Protein backbone atom coordinates (compact mmCIF):
# COMPACT_ATOMS: atom_id res chain seq x y z
CA UNK A 1 0.00 0.00 0.00
CA UNK A 2 1.39 3.40 -0.96
CA UNK A 3 1.39 6.52 1.17
CA UNK A 4 -1.17 8.09 -1.18
CA UNK A 5 -3.48 5.08 -0.82
CA UNK A 6 -3.24 5.32 2.95
CA UNK A 7 -4.11 9.03 2.85
CA UNK A 8 -7.07 8.35 0.57
CA UNK A 9 -8.34 5.77 3.05
CA UNK A 10 -7.88 8.19 5.93
CA UNK A 11 -9.78 10.90 4.04
CA UNK A 12 -12.77 8.56 3.90
CA UNK A 13 -12.91 8.32 7.71
CA UNK A 14 -14.84 10.59 10.04
CA UNK A 15 -12.89 13.35 11.80
CA UNK A 16 -13.18 11.40 15.07
CA UNK A 17 -11.66 8.29 13.45
CA UNK A 18 -8.89 10.40 11.91
CA UNK A 19 -8.02 11.81 15.33
CA UNK A 20 -7.92 8.27 16.74
CA UNK A 21 -5.39 7.34 14.03
CA UNK A 22 -3.26 10.40 14.78
CA UNK A 23 -3.27 9.55 18.49
CA UNK A 24 -2.39 5.92 17.80
CA UNK A 25 0.53 6.95 15.58
CA UNK A 26 1.71 9.53 18.12
CA UNK A 27 1.61 6.92 20.91
CA UNK A 28 3.81 4.58 18.86
CA UNK A 29 6.56 7.15 18.31
CA UNK A 30 9.68 6.90 20.44
CA UNK A 31 9.62 9.13 23.53
CA UNK A 32 12.39 11.37 22.20
CA UNK A 33 10.47 12.35 19.05
CA UNK A 34 8.57 15.59 18.93
CA UNK A 35 9.07 16.60 22.52
CA UNK A 36 11.57 19.40 22.07
CA UNK A 37 10.70 22.64 20.31
CA UNK A 38 13.29 24.77 18.59
CA UNK A 39 14.26 27.78 20.72
CA UNK A 40 12.44 30.22 18.44
CA UNK A 41 9.15 28.33 18.68
CA UNK A 42 9.54 27.89 22.42
CA UNK A 43 10.11 31.63 22.81
CA UNK A 44 6.99 32.41 20.76
CA UNK A 45 4.86 30.05 22.87
CA UNK A 46 6.27 31.48 26.11
CA UNK A 47 5.55 35.03 24.91
CA UNK A 48 1.98 34.14 23.96
CA UNK A 49 1.42 32.36 27.26
CA UNK A 50 2.69 35.40 29.17
CA UNK A 51 0.38 37.69 27.19
CA UNK A 52 -2.51 35.44 28.15
CA UNK A 53 -1.48 35.44 31.82
CA UNK A 54 -1.22 39.22 31.74
CA UNK A 55 -4.70 39.55 30.19
CA UNK A 56 -6.80 36.35 30.29
CA UNK A 57 -9.80 38.28 28.98
CA UNK A 58 -8.04 38.69 25.64
CA UNK A 59 -8.46 34.99 24.85
CA UNK A 60 -11.28 33.76 22.64
CA UNK A 61 -13.33 30.62 23.07
CA UNK A 62 -12.91 27.58 20.86
CA UNK A 63 -16.26 28.41 19.25
CA UNK A 64 -15.08 31.94 18.44
CA UNK A 65 -11.84 30.56 17.03
CA UNK A 66 -13.65 28.05 14.82
CA UNK A 67 -16.07 30.72 13.63
CA UNK A 68 -13.24 33.10 12.71
CA UNK A 69 -11.39 30.28 10.97
CA UNK A 70 -14.48 29.32 8.97
CA UNK A 71 -14.96 32.94 7.91
CA UNK A 72 -11.36 33.21 6.73
CA UNK A 73 -11.60 29.93 4.81
CA UNK A 74 -14.80 31.09 3.11
CA UNK A 75 -13.04 34.14 1.62
DAUR-V246950 format. One record per run of one state. SS is the DSSP state (@ for helix, = for strand, . for the rest). FROM is the first residue (numbers start at 1). TO is the last residue. Records with the same first field share a line. If there is no record, write none. Layout:
SS = FROM-TO ; FROM-TO
This chain:
. = 1-2 ; 12-14 ; 29-38 ; 55-55 ; 59-61 ; 75-75
@ = 3-11 ; 15-28 ; 39-54 ; 56-58 ; 62-74
